[in-house]
Amino acid sequence: MGLKTVEQLREARAALGWTQAQVAMAAGVSVPTIKRLEGASGGLAIRLETLSRLESAFVAEGITFLEDGQAAVGFGVSLGVLKPK
């Protein structure tokens, strides 16, 4: 999985200009789950299914999750060009 940290979650949401509610809807998870996750720091402490849903929702919108060493500092995100649907 590319999505590993709370900071990446926040960065991906910011890159898309999404609210927490939009992330929750796109990923099929609850708003309280997004709020709880974003209130933490470091590695994501969530079920694999939830992680997969979040990552898939962001990747579908053009987000690439960068591994440690690919970003300027630690892990990060990149917003690529969207493919036509």
TARAGI-V220153 format. One record per backbone hydrogen bond with DSSP energy under -0.5 kcal/mol. NH is the residue of the N-H (numbers start at 1). CO is the residue of the C=O. Records with the same first field share a line. If there is no record, write none. Layout:
NH = CO  CO
//
This chain:
4 = 2
6 = 42
9 = 5
10 = 6
11 = 7
12 = 8
13 = 9
14 = 10
15 = 11
16 = 12
17 = 13
18 = 13
23 = 19
24 = 20
25 = 21
26 = 22
27 = 23
28 = 24
29 = 24
34 = 30
35 = 31
36 = 32
37 = 33
38 = 34
39 = 35
40 = 37
44 = 4
46 = 44
51 = 47
52 = 48
53 = 49
54 = 50
55 = 51
56 = 52
57 = 53
58 = 54
59 = 55
60 = 56
61 = 57  58
62 = 59
63 = 58
64 = 78
66 = 64  76
69 = 74
70 = 67
71 = 67  74
76 = 66
78 = 64
80 = 62  78
//
